[in-house]
Amino acid sequence: MSTLFSKIINGEIPGRFLWRDEDCVSFLTIGPLTDGHALVVPRLEVDKWTDAEPELVTKLMAVAQTIGQAQVAAFGAPRAGLTIAGFEVEHLHVHVFPAYTLENFDFGTVDNHPDPAVLDANAEKIRTALRAAGHGEFVPEA
């Protein structure tokens, strides 16, 4: 059975994509902790990060770091937060988000009703920062 994230990756469900390559994608979450909160997701359906091949985990972390650098640049955040929770969707995904304080890591504070126009603007800010950093070949158009 296809996961929710596979359906987004395959275009069956819309997503605000920031990154696409042969191994993984990144798109904004619809329940952000902070503006610009993204997920890095492997194309391969793997449930738990501890079950993933080490090469895949390495790739996901490298892309997450690149996304985090773009978020810091785009939003002026002092840090990029990173979390792997794995309870929301049974498909490995890495949360990457602009972090301003430790409270930004509290999943009890997610915005469950973000403004779609704000999400669109946040995605474009990150795509612009990724292109400016030389990653344009992996950055899709809106």
N, CA, C and O atoms as a GROMACS GRO file, in nm:
protein
  568
    1MET      N    1   0.084  -0.118   0.000
    1MET     CA    2   0.000   0.000   0.000
    1MET      C    3   0.088   0.124   0.000
    1MET      O    4   0.188   0.130   0.072
    2SER      N    5   0.051   0.221  -0.079
    2SER     CA    6   0.126   0.345  -0.092
    2SER      C    7   0.102   0.434   0.030
    2SER      O    8  -0.012   0.448   0.076
    3THR      N    9   0.209   0.495   0.082
    3THR     CA   10   0.195   0.584   0.197
    3THR      C   11   0.149   0.722   0.151
    3THR      O   12   0.152   0.754   0.032
    4LEU      N   13   0.106   0.802   0.247
    4LEU     CA   14   0.068   0.940   0.219
    4LEU      C   15   0.182   1.014   0.149
    4LEU      O   16   0.160   1.087   0.053
    5PHE      N   17   0.305   0.993   0.198
    5PHE     CA   18   0.419   1.062   0.137
    5PHE      C   19   0.447   1.013  -0.004
    5PHE      O   20   0.485   1.092  -0.090
    6SER      N   21   0.429   0.884  -0.029
    6SER     CA   22   0.446   0.834  -0.166
    6SER      C   23   0.344   0.897  -0.259
    6SER      O   24   0.375   0.928  -0.374
    7LYS      N   25   0.222   0.918  -0.210
    7LYS     CA   26   0.120   0.982  -0.292
    7LYS      C   27   0.157   1.127  -0.322
    7LYS      O   28   0.131   1.176  -0.432
    8ILE      N   29   0.218   1.196  -0.226
    8ILE     CA   30   0.265   1.333  -0.251
    8ILE      C   31   0.380   1.330  -0.351
    8ILE      O   32   0.381   1.407  -0.446
    9ILE      N   33   0.476   1.241  -0.330
    9ILE     CA   34   0.591   1.229  -0.420
    9ILE      C   35   0.546   1.199  -0.562
    9ILE      O   36   0.602   1.252  -0.658
   10ASN      N   37   0.444   1.113  -0.577
   10ASN     CA   38   0.395   1.072  -0.709
   10ASN      C   39   0.296   1.170  -0.771
   10ASN      O   40   0.246   1.147  -0.881
   11GLY      N   41   0.265   1.279  -0.700
   11GLY     CA   42   0.174   1.380  -0.754
   11GLY      C   43   0.027   1.348  -0.738
   11GLY      O   44  -0.057   1.419  -0.794
   12GLU      N   45  -0.007   1.245  -0.663
   12GLU     CA   46  -0.148   1.212  -0.640
   12GLU      C   47  -0.212   1.308  -0.540
   12GLU      O   48  -0.333   1.329  -0.541
   13ILE      N   49  -0.130   1.366  -0.454
   13ILE     CA   50  -0.171   1.466  -0.356
   13ILE      C   51  -0.076   1.584  -0.375
   13ILE      O   52   0.044   1.564  -0.391
   14PRO      N   53  -0.127   1.707  -0.374
   14PRO     CA   54  -0.037   1.821  -0.396
   14PRO      C   55   0.062   1.841  -0.282
   14PRO      O   56   0.034   1.808  -0.166
   15GLY      N   57   0.177   1.895  -0.316
   15GLY     CA   58   0.279   1.927  -0.217
   15GLY      C   59   0.356   2.050  -0.262
   15GLY      O   60   0.366   2.078  -0.381
   16ARG      N   61   0.410   2.122  -0.167
   16ARG     CA   62   0.493   2.240  -0.195
   16ARG      C   63   0.639   2.196  -0.192
   16ARG      O   64   0.705   2.203  -0.088
   17PHE      N   65   0.687   2.149  -0.305
   17PHE     CA   66   0.820   2.089  -0.314
   17PHE      C   67   0.930   2.195  -0.312
   17PHE      O   68   0.918   2.302  -0.371
   18LEU      N   69   1.038   2.159  -0.242
   18LEU     CA   70   1.157   2.242  -0.233
   18LEU      C   71   1.274   2.177  -0.303
   18LEU      O   72   1.364   2.246  -0.352
   19TRP      N   73   1.275   2.045  -0.307
   19TRP     CA   74   1.391   1.968  -0.354
   19TRP      C   75   1.341   1.838  -0.416
   19TRP      O   76   1.247   1.776  -0.365
   20ARG      N   77   1.404   1.797  -0.525
   20ARG     CA   78   1.378   1.666  -0.585
   20ARG      C   79   1.508   1.612  -0.641
   20ARG      O   80   1.577   1.681  -0.717
   21ASP      N   81   1.542   1.490  -0.605
   21ASP     CA   82   1.652   1.420  -0.670
   21ASP      C   83   1.614   1.274  -0.682
   21ASP      O   84   1.501   1.237  -0.651
   22GLU      N   85   1.705   1.191  -0.726
   22GLU     CA   86   1.671   1.051  -0.753
   22GLU      C   87   1.643   0.970  -0.627
   22GLU      O   88   1.577   0.866  -0.634
   23ASP      N   89   1.691   1.017  -0.511
   23ASP     CA   90   1.675   0.942  -0.387
   23ASP      C   91   1.569   0.996  -0.292
   23ASP      O   92   1.507   0.921  -0.217
   24CYS      N   93   1.549   1.128  -0.294
   24CYS     CA   94   1.460   1.187  -0.196
   24CYS      C   95   1.399   1.318  -0.246
   24CYS      O   96   1.437   1.371  -0.351
   25VAL      N   97   1.305   1.367  -0.169
   25VAL     CA   98   1.240   1.495  -0.197
   25VAL      C   99   1.230   1.571  -0.066
   25VAL      O  100   1.248   1.516   0.042
   26SER      N  101   1.201   1.700  -0.079
   26SER     CA  102   1.167   1.781   0.038
   26SER      C  103   1.048   1.867   0.001
   26SER      O  104   1.041   1.922  -0.109
   27PHE      N  105   0.955   1.877   0.094
   27PHE     CA  106   0.837   1.962   0.074
   27PHE      C  107   0.796   2.018   0.209
   27PHE      O  108   0.832   1.965   0.314
   28LEU      N  109   0.720   2.127   0.205
   28LEU     CA  110   0.671   2.185   0.330
   28LEU      C  111   0.569   2.094   0.394
   28LEU      O  112   0.491   2.027   0.326
   29THR      N  113   0.569   2.091   0.526
   29THR     CA  114   0.466   2.020   0.599
   29THR      C  115   0.341   2.108   0.608
   29THR      O  116   0.349   2.230   0.601
   30ILE      N  117   0.226   2.043   0.622
   30ILE     CA  118   0.102   2.119   0.638
   30ILE      C  119   0.071   2.145   0.785
   30ILE      O  120  -0.032   2.204   0.818
   31GLY      N  121   0.160   2.102   0.875
   31GLY     CA  122   0.148   2.127   1.018
   31GLY      C  123   0.279   2.182   1.071
   31GLY      O  124   0.350   2.112   1.144
   32PRO      N  125   0.313   2.306   1.036
   32PRO     CA  126   0.446   2.358   1.069
   32PRO      C  127   0.464   2.397   1.216
   32PRO      O  128   0.373   2.447   1.282
   33LEU      N  129   0.585   2.372   1.265
   33LEU     CA  130   0.627   2.423   1.395
   33LEU      C  131   0.662   2.571   1.384
   33LEU      O  132   0.627   2.651   1.472
   34THR      N  133   0.729   2.607   1.276
   34THR     CA  134   0.763   2.746   1.246
   34THR      C  135   0.746   2.765   1.096
   34THR      O  136   0.738   2.668   1.021
   35ASP      N  137   0.741   2.890   1.052
   35ASP     CA  138   0.734   2.918   0.908
   35ASP      C  139   0.856   2.856   0.839
   35ASP      O  140   0.970   2.875   0.883
   36GLY      N  141   0.831   2.783   0.732
   36GLY     CA  142   0.939   2.720   0.657
   36GLY      C  143   0.968   2.576   0.695
   36GLY      O  144   1.061   2.516   0.642
   37HIS      N  145   0.890   2.518   0.786
   37HIS     CA  146   0.909   2.380   0.831
   37HIS      C  147   0.892   2.284   0.713
   37HIS      O  148   0.787   2.281   0.648
   38ALA      N  149   0.996   2.207   0.687
   38ALA     CA  150   0.997   2.115   0.574
   38ALA      C  151   1.021   1.972   0.619
   38ALA      O  152   1.067   1.947   0.731
   39LEU      N  153   0.990   1.880   0.531
   39LEU     CA  154   1.019   1.739   0.551
   39LEU      C  155   1.114   1.694   0.441
   39LEU      O  156   1.101   1.737   0.326
   40VAL      N  157   1.209   1.610   0.476
   40VAL     CA  158   1.295   1.544   0.378
   40VAL      C  159   1.256   1.397   0.382
   40VAL      O  160   1.263   1.333   0.487
   41VAL      N  161   1.216   1.344   0.266
   41VAL     CA  162   1.153   1.212   0.260
   41VAL      C  163   1.219   1.129   0.149
   41VAL      O  164   1.235   1.177   0.037
   42PRO      N  165   1.258   1.006   0.180
   42PRO     CA  166   1.311   0.921   0.074
   42PRO      C  167   1.200   0.877  -0.021
   42PRO      O  168   1.085   0.862   0.020
   43ARG      N  169   1.236   0.858  -0.145
   43ARG     CA  170   1.138   0.804  -0.240
   43ARG      C  171   1.103   0.660  -0.202
   43ARG      O  172   0.989   0.617  -0.219
   44LEU      N  173   1.199   0.587  -0.153
   44LEU     CA  174   1.179   0.449  -0.109
   44LEU      C  175   1.095   0.449   0.018
   44LEU      O  176   1.123   0.524   0.111
   45GLU      N  177   0.994   0.365   0.021
   45GLU     CA  178   0.909   0.354   0.140
   45GLU      C  179   0.980   0.272   0.246
   45GLU      O  180   0.988   0.149   0.238
   46VAL      N  181   1.032   0.342   0.346
   46VAL     CA  182   1.095   0.281   0.462
   46VAL      C  183   1.020   0.337   0.583
   46VAL      O  184   1.002   0.458   0.592
   47ASP      N  185   0.977   0.252   0.673
   47ASP     CA  186   0.900   0.298   0.788
   47ASP      C  187   0.990   0.369   0.890
   47ASP      O  188   0.971   0.488   0.916
   48LYS      N  189   1.085   0.298   0.947
   48LYS     CA  190   1.167   0.351   1.056
   48LYS      C  191   1.306   0.387   1.005
   48LYS      O  192   1.365   0.316   0.923
   49TRP      N  193   1.357   0.499   1.056
   49TRP     CA  194   1.491   0.540   1.010
   49TRP      C  195   1.596   0.437   1.050
   49TRP      O  196   1.700   0.426   0.985
   50THR      N  197   1.570   0.363   1.156
   50THR     CA  198   1.666   0.261   1.199
   50THR      C  199   1.668   0.141   1.106
   50THR      O  200   1.758   0.058   1.114
   51ASP      N  201   1.568   0.130   1.018
   51ASP     CA  202   1.564   0.021   0.920
   51ASP      C  203   1.623   0.061   0.785
   51ASP      O  204   1.640  -0.023   0.698
   52ALA      N  205   1.653   0.189   0.767
   52ALA     CA  206   1.705   0.238   0.639
   52ALA      C  207   1.852   0.200   0.622
   52ALA      O  208   1.926   0.188   0.720
   53GLU      N  209   1.890   0.182   0.498
   53GLU     CA  210   2.031   0.157   0.467
   53GLU      C  211   2.113   0.279   0.509
   53GLU      O  212   2.066   0.392   0.493
   54PRO      N  213   2.233   0.260   0.561
   54PRO     CA  214   2.315   0.373   0.605
   54PRO      C  215   2.338   0.479   0.496
   54PRO      O  216   2.345   0.598   0.526
   55GLU      N  217   2.350   0.435   0.372
   55GLU     CA  218   2.371   0.530   0.262
   55GLU      C  219   2.250   0.622   0.245
   55GLU      O  220   2.266   0.740   0.214
   56LEU      N  221   2.131   0.567   0.264
   56LEU     CA  222   2.010   0.648   0.251
   56LEU      C  223   2.002   0.749   0.366
   56LEU      O  224   1.968   0.865   0.342
   57VAL      N  225   2.032   0.707   0.487
   57VAL     CA  226   2.031   0.798   0.601
   57VAL      C  227   2.133   0.910   0.578
   57VAL      O  228   2.104   1.027   0.607
   58THR      N  229   2.250   0.876   0.528
   58THR     CA  230   2.352   0.976   0.498
   58THR      C  231   2.301   1.077   0.396
   58THR      O  232   2.319   1.198   0.413
   59LYS      N  233   2.237   1.028   0.292
   59LYS     CA  234   2.182   1.117   0.189
   59LYS      C  235   2.075   1.208   0.247
   59LYS      O  236   2.075   1.328   0.220
   60LEU      N  237   1.983   1.153   0.326
   60LEU     CA  238   1.877   1.234   0.386
   60LEU      C  239   1.934   1.343   0.475
   60LEU      O  240   1.887   1.456   0.474
   61MET      N  241   2.037   1.308   0.552
   61MET     CA  242   2.098   1.408   0.640
   61MET      C  243   2.169   1.517   0.559
   61MET      O  244   2.167   1.634   0.598
   62ALA      N  245   2.231   1.481   0.449
   62ALA     CA  246   2.298   1.581   0.365
   62ALA      C  247   2.195   1.677   0.304
   62ALA      O  248   2.217   1.798   0.302
   63VAL      N  249   2.084   1.624   0.256
   63VAL     CA  250   1.980   1.709   0.200
   63VAL      C  251   1.916   1.792   0.311
   63VAL      O  252   1.888   1.910   0.292
   64ALA      N  253   1.892   1.732   0.428
   64ALA     CA  254   1.835   1.807   0.540
   64ALA      C  255   1.926   1.923   0.580
   64ALA      O  256   1.878   2.032   0.610
   65GLN      N  257   2.057   1.900   0.579
   65GLN     CA  258   2.150   2.007   0.612
   65GLN      C  259   2.142   2.120   0.509
   65GLN      O  260   2.144   2.237   0.546
   66THR      N  261   2.133   2.085   0.383
   66THR     CA  262   2.120   2.186   0.277
   66THR      C  263   1.990   2.264   0.292
   66THR      O  264   1.990   2.387   0.278
   67ILE      N  265   1.881   2.194   0.320
   67ILE     CA  266   1.752   2.261   0.342
   67ILE      C  267   1.762   2.352   0.464
   67ILE      O  268   1.717   2.466   0.460
   68GLY      N  269   1.822   2.303   0.571
   68GLY     CA  270   1.838   2.383   0.692
   68GLY      C  271   1.919   2.509   0.669
   68GLY      O  272   1.885   2.615   0.722
   69GLN      N  273   2.025   2.499   0.591
   69GLN     CA  274   2.105   2.617   0.559
   69GLN      C  275   2.022   2.719   0.483
   69GLN      O  276   2.031   2.840   0.507
   70ALA      N  277   1.940   2.670   0.391
   70ALA     CA  278   1.852   2.760   0.314
   70ALA      C  279   1.747   2.824   0.405
   70ALA      O  280   1.716   2.942   0.388
   71GLN      N  281   1.693   2.750   0.499
   71GLN     CA  282   1.596   2.805   0.593
   71GLN      C  283   1.657   2.914   0.680
   71GLN      O  284   1.595   3.019   0.700
   72VAL      N  285   1.776   2.891   0.730
   72VAL     CA  286   1.845   2.992   0.811
   72VAL      C  287   1.864   3.120   0.728
   72VAL      O  288   1.840   3.230   0.777
   73ALA      N  289   1.906   3.103   0.604
   73ALA     CA  290   1.926   3.219   0.516
   73ALA      C  291   1.794   3.288   0.484
   73ALA      O  292   1.786   3.411   0.486
   74ALA      N  293   1.691   3.211   0.456
   74ALA     CA  294   1.563   3.267   0.412
   74ALA      C  295   1.485   3.334   0.525
   74ALA      O  296   1.416   3.434   0.502
   75PHE      N  297   1.496   3.281   0.646
   75PHE     CA  298   1.414   3.331   0.756
   75PHE      C  299   1.494   3.403   0.864
   75PHE      O  300   1.437   3.453   0.961
   76GLY      N  301   1.627   3.408   0.849
   76GLY     CA  302   1.709   3.476   0.949
   76GLY      C  303   1.708   3.407   1.084
   76GLY      O  304   1.728   3.471   1.187
   77ALA      N  305   1.685   3.278   1.084
   77ALA     CA  306   1.682   3.202   1.210
   77ALA      C  307   1.824   3.176   1.259
   77ALA      O  308   1.915   3.161   1.178
   78PRO      N  309   1.844   3.171   1.391
   78PRO     CA  310   1.978   3.143   1.441
   78PRO      C  311   2.021   2.998   1.419
   78PRO      O  312   2.140   2.969   1.415
   79ARG      N  313   1.925   2.908   1.405
   79ARG     CA  314   1.956   2.767   1.386
   79ARG      C  315   1.849   2.701   1.298
   79ARG      O  316   1.740   2.755   1.277
   80ALA      N  317   1.884   2.584   1.249
   80ALA     CA  318   1.785   2.498   1.185
   80ALA      C  319   1.766   2.378   1.277
   80ALA      O  320   1.862   2.312   1.315
   81GLY      N  321   1.641   2.351   1.313
   81GLY     CA  322   1.610   2.235   1.396
   81GLY      C  323   1.593   2.112   1.310
   81GLY      O  324   1.556   2.120   1.193
   82LEU      N  325   1.621   1.997   1.369
   82LEU     CA  326   1.608   1.870   1.298
   82LEU      C  327   1.553   1.766   1.395
   82LEU      O  328   1.603   1.751   1.506
   83THR      N  329   1.451   1.695   1.350
   83THR     CA  330   1.391   1.590   1.433
   83THR      C  331   1.345   1.475   1.343
   83THR      O  332   1.294   1.497   1.233
   84ILE      N  333   1.365   1.355   1.392
   84ILE     CA  334   1.304   1.237   1.329
   84ILE      C  335   1.212   1.178   1.434
   84ILE      O  336   1.258   1.123   1.535
   85ALA      N  337   1.082   1.188   1.410
   85ALA     CA  338   0.986   1.136   1.507
   85ALA      C  339   0.930   1.002   1.458
   85ALA      O  340   0.941   0.901   1.526
   86GLY      N  341   0.870   1.003   1.340
   86GLY     CA  342   0.826   0.879   1.279
   86GLY      C  343   0.690   0.827   1.321
   86GLY      O  344   0.652   0.718   1.279
   87PHE      N  345   0.616   0.901   1.401
   87PHE     CA  346   0.486   0.853   1.444
   87PHE      C  347   0.372   0.904   1.357
   87PHE      O  348   0.266   0.842   1.352
   88GLU      N  349   0.392   1.015   1.289
   88GLU     CA  350   0.284   1.079   1.213
   88GLU      C  351   0.248   1.001   1.088
   88GLU      O  352   0.130   0.979   1.059
   89VAL      N  353   0.347   0.959   1.014
   89VAL     CA  354   0.328   0.884   0.888
   89VAL      C  355   0.432   0.772   0.888
   89VAL      O  356   0.548   0.794   0.920
   90GLU      N  357   0.389   0.652   0.853
   90GLU     CA  358   0.480   0.537   0.854
   90GLU      C  359   0.564   0.533   0.728
   90GLU      O  360   0.561   0.437   0.651
   91HIS      N  361   0.639   0.640   0.709
   91HIS     CA  362   0.731   0.654   0.595
   91HIS      C  363   0.839   0.749   0.647
   91HIS      O  364   0.811   0.864   0.680
   92LEU      N  365   0.960   0.700   0.655
   92LEU     CA  366   1.071   0.778   0.708
   92LEU      C  367   1.068   0.922   0.659
   92LEU      O  368   1.053   0.946   0.539
   93HIS      N  369   1.082   1.017   0.752
   93HIS     CA  370   1.089   1.157   0.714
   93HIS      C  371   1.164   1.235   0.821
   93HIS      O  372   1.154   1.206   0.940
   94VAL      N  373   1.237   1.333   0.776
   94VAL     CA  374   1.317   1.418   0.863
   94VAL      C  375   1.252   1.556   0.866
   94VAL      O  376   1.231   1.617   0.761
   95HIS      N  377   1.220   1.604   0.985
   95HIS     CA  378   1.166   1.739   1.002
   95HIS      C  379   1.283   1.836   1.008
   95HIS      O  380   1.377   1.815   1.085
   96VAL      N  381   1.279   1.942   0.928
   96VAL     CA  382   1.380   2.047   0.930
   96VAL      C  383   1.306   2.180   0.933
   96VAL      O  384   1.216   2.203   0.853
   97PHE      N  385   1.344   2.266   1.027
   97PHE     CA  386   1.267   2.390   1.043
   97PHE      C  387   1.354   2.501   1.100
   97PHE      O  388   1.448   2.474   1.174
   98PRO      N  389   1.322   2.625   1.065
   98PRO     CA  390   1.392   2.737   1.128
   98PRO      C  391   1.363   2.734   1.278
   98PRO      O  392   1.248   2.729   1.320
   99ALA      N  393   1.468   2.738   1.358
   99ALA     CA  394   1.452   2.731   1.504
   99ALA      C  395   1.506   2.858   1.568
   99ALA      O  396   1.616   2.903   1.539
  100TYR      N  397   1.424   2.913   1.655
  100TYR     CA  398   1.458   3.037   1.724
  100TYR      C  399   1.480   3.013   1.873
  100TYR      O  400   1.561   3.082   1.936
  101THR      N  401   1.409   2.914   1.929
  101THR     CA  402   1.423   2.877   2.069
  101THR      C  403   1.398   2.727   2.082
  101THR      O  404   1.352   2.663   1.987
  102LEU      N  405   1.429   2.672   2.198
  102LEU     CA  406   1.405   2.530   2.222
  102LEU      C  407   1.256   2.496   2.217
  102LEU      O  408   1.219   2.383   2.186
  103GLU      N  409   1.171   2.593   2.246
  103GLU     CA  410   1.027   2.571   2.242
  103GLU      C  411   0.979   2.537   2.101
  103GLU      O  412   0.873   2.476   2.085
  104ASN      N  413   1.055   2.575   1.999
  104ASN     CA  414   1.016   2.544   1.860
  104ASN      C  415   1.017   2.394   1.831
  104ASN      O  416   0.967   2.352   1.727
  105PHE      N  417   1.073   2.314   1.920
  105PHE     CA  418   1.079   2.169   1.901
  105PHE      C  419   0.957   2.097   1.958
  105PHE      O  420   0.950   1.974   1.953
  106ASP      N  421   0.861   2.170   2.013
  106ASP     CA  422   0.743   2.112   2.077
  106ASP      C  423   0.634   2.086   1.974
  106ASP      O  424   0.571   2.180   1.924
  107PHE      N  425   0.612   1.960   1.941
  107PHE     CA  426   0.512   1.925   1.841
  107PHE      C  427   0.370   1.952   1.888
  107PHE      O  428   0.275   1.942   1.809
  108GLY      N  429   0.353   1.987   2.014
  108GLY     CA  430   0.222   2.027   2.063
  108GLY      C  431   0.184   2.167   2.018
  108GLY      O  432   0.071   2.211   2.041
  109THR      N  433   0.277   2.237   1.956
  109THR     CA  434   0.251   2.375   1.913
  109THR      C  435   0.237   2.390   1.762
  109THR      O  436   0.239   2.502   1.712
  110VAL      N  437   0.223   2.281   1.690
  110VAL     CA  438   0.213   2.292   1.544
  110VAL      C  439   0.091   2.375   1.504
  110VAL      O  440  -0.011   2.376   1.574
  111ASP      N  441   0.104   2.442   1.393
  111ASP     CA  442  -0.008   2.518   1.337
  111ASP      C  443  -0.086   2.423   1.247
  111ASP      O  444  -0.041   2.390   1.138
  112ASN      N  445  -0.201   2.380   1.293
  112ASN     CA  446  -0.282   2.284   1.216
  112ASN      C  447  -0.367   2.349   1.108
  112ASN      O  448  -0.434   2.279   1.032
  113HIS      N  449  -0.365   2.482   1.101
  113HIS     CA  450  -0.444   2.552   1.001
  113HIS      C  451  -0.364   2.667   0.940
  113HIS      O  452  -0.407   2.782   0.946
  114PRO      N  453  -0.248   2.636   0.882
  114PRO     CA  454  -0.167   2.744   0.826
  114PRO      C  455  -0.234   2.806   0.703
  114PRO      O  456  -0.308   2.739   0.631
  115ASP      N  457  -0.208   2.932   0.680
  115ASP     CA  458  -0.260   3.004   0.565
  115ASP      C  459  -0.190   2.952   0.439
  115ASP      O  460  -0.067   2.959   0.432
  116PRO      N  461  -0.262   2.901   0.341
  116PRO     CA  462  -0.199   2.850   0.219
  116PRO      C  463  -0.111   2.954   0.149
  116PRO      O  464  -0.007   2.919   0.092
  117ALA      N  465  -0.150   3.080   0.152
  117ALA     CA  466  -0.068   3.184   0.089
  117ALA      C  467   0.066   3.199   0.162
  117ALA      O  468   0.169   3.224   0.099
  118VAL      N  469   0.064   3.185   0.293
  118VAL     CA  470   0.189   3.192   0.371
  118VAL      C  471   0.276   3.072   0.338
  118VAL      O  472   0.397   3.086   0.322
  119LEU      N  473   0.216   2.953   0.329
  119LEU     CA  474   0.293   2.834   0.292
  119LEU      C  475   0.357   2.851   0.154
  119LEU      O  476   0.474   2.818   0.136
  120ASP      N  477   0.281   2.903   0.058
  120ASP     CA  478   0.335   2.926  -0.076
  120ASP      C  479   0.454   3.023  -0.070
  120ASP      O  480   0.558   2.998  -0.132
  121ALA      N  481   0.438   3.132   0.004
  121ALA     CA  482   0.546   3.231   0.016
  121ALA      C  483   0.668   3.171   0.086
  121ALA      O  484   0.781   3.198   0.047
  122ASN      N  485   0.646   3.090   0.190
  122ASN     CA  486   0.757   3.027   0.260
  122ASN      C  487   0.832   2.930   0.169
  122ASN      O  488   0.955   2.925   0.172
  123ALA      N  489   0.758   2.854   0.090
  123ALA     CA  490   0.823   2.761  -0.003
  123ALA      C  491   0.909   2.837  -0.103
  123ALA      O  492   1.021   2.795  -0.134
  124GLU      N  493   0.858   2.947  -0.154
  124GLU     CA  494   0.935   3.024  -0.252
  124GLU      C  495   1.059   3.086  -0.188
  124GLU      O  496   1.163   3.094  -0.254
  125LYS      N  497   1.051   3.129  -0.064
  125LYS     CA  498   1.169   3.182   0.006
  125LYS      C  499   1.279   3.077   0.014
  125LYS      O  500   1.396   3.106  -0.010
  126ILE      N  501   1.240   2.955   0.048
  126ILE     CA  502   1.340   2.848   0.060
  126ILE      C  503   1.394   2.810  -0.077
  126ILE      O  504   1.515   2.790  -0.092
  127ARG      N  505   1.308   2.799  -0.178
  127ARG     CA  506   1.356   2.767  -0.313
  127ARG      C  507   1.454   2.874  -0.361
  127ARG      O  508   1.556   2.841  -0.422
  128THR      N  509   1.422   2.999  -0.335
  128THR     CA  510   1.512   3.109  -0.375
  128THR      C  511   1.647   3.095  -0.306
  128THR      O  512   1.752   3.113  -0.369
  129ALA      N  513   1.646   3.065  -0.176
  129ALA     CA  514   1.772   3.048  -0.103
  129ALA      C  515   1.851   2.928  -0.154
  129ALA      O  516   1.973   2.934  -0.162
  130LEU      N  517   1.782   2.819  -0.187
  130LEU     CA  518   1.851   2.702  -0.241
  130LEU      C  519   1.915   2.733  -0.376
  130LEU      O  520   2.029   2.693  -0.401
  131ARG      N  521   1.842   2.805  -0.461
  131ARG     CA  522   1.901   2.843  -0.591
  131ARG      C  523   2.021   2.933  -0.572
  131ARG      O  524   2.123   2.916  -0.639
  132ALA      N  525   2.010   3.029  -0.480
  132ALA     CA  526   2.120   3.122  -0.454
  132ALA      C  527   2.244   3.050  -0.402
  132ALA      O  528   2.356   3.096  -0.423
  133ALA      N  529   2.224   2.938  -0.335
  133ALA     CA  530   2.335   2.859  -0.281
  133ALA      C  531   2.391   2.760  -0.384
  133ALA      O  532   2.481   2.683  -0.352
  134GLY      N  533   2.340   2.763  -0.506
  134GLY     CA  534   2.394   2.678  -0.612
  134GLY      C  535   2.327   2.542  -0.629
  134GLY      O  536   2.384   2.453  -0.692
  135HIS      N  537   2.208   2.525  -0.575
  135HIS     CA  538   2.140   2.395  -0.582
  135HIS      C  539   2.022   2.394  -0.680
  135HIS      O  540   1.933   2.311  -0.669
  136GLY      N  541   2.023   2.486  -0.774
  136GLY     CA  542   1.911   2.503  -0.866
  136GLY      C  543   1.869   2.379  -0.941
  136GLY      O  544   1.751   2.364  -0.972
  137GLU      N  545   1.963   2.289  -0.971
  137GLU     CA  546   1.927   2.168  -1.046
  137GLU      C  547   1.831   2.077  -0.970
  137GLU      O  548   1.763   1.994  -1.031
  138PHE      N  549   1.824   2.093  -0.839
  138PHE     CA  550   1.736   2.008  -0.756
  138PHE      C  551   1.610   2.080  -0.712
  138PHE      O  552   1.523   2.021  -0.647
  139VAL      N  553   1.598   2.208  -0.746
  139VAL     CA  554   1.487   2.291  -0.698
  139VAL      C  555   1.379   2.298  -0.805
  139VAL      O  556   1.402   2.353  -0.913
  140PRO      N  557   1.262   2.244  -0.778
  140PRO     CA  558   1.153   2.251  -0.877
  140PRO      C  559   1.090   2.389  -0.880
  140PRO      O  560   1.105   2.469  -0.787
  141GLU      N  561   1.021   2.416  -0.987
  141GLU     CA  562   0.941   2.539  -0.995
  141GLU      C  563   0.820   2.522  -0.904
  141GLU      O  564   0.786   2.409  -0.867
  142ALA      N  565   0.757   2.631  -0.868
  142ALA     CA  566   0.640   2.625  -0.778
  142ALA      C  567   0.528   2.543  -0.839
  142ALA      O  568   0.423   2.528  -0.777
   0.00000   0.00000   0.00000
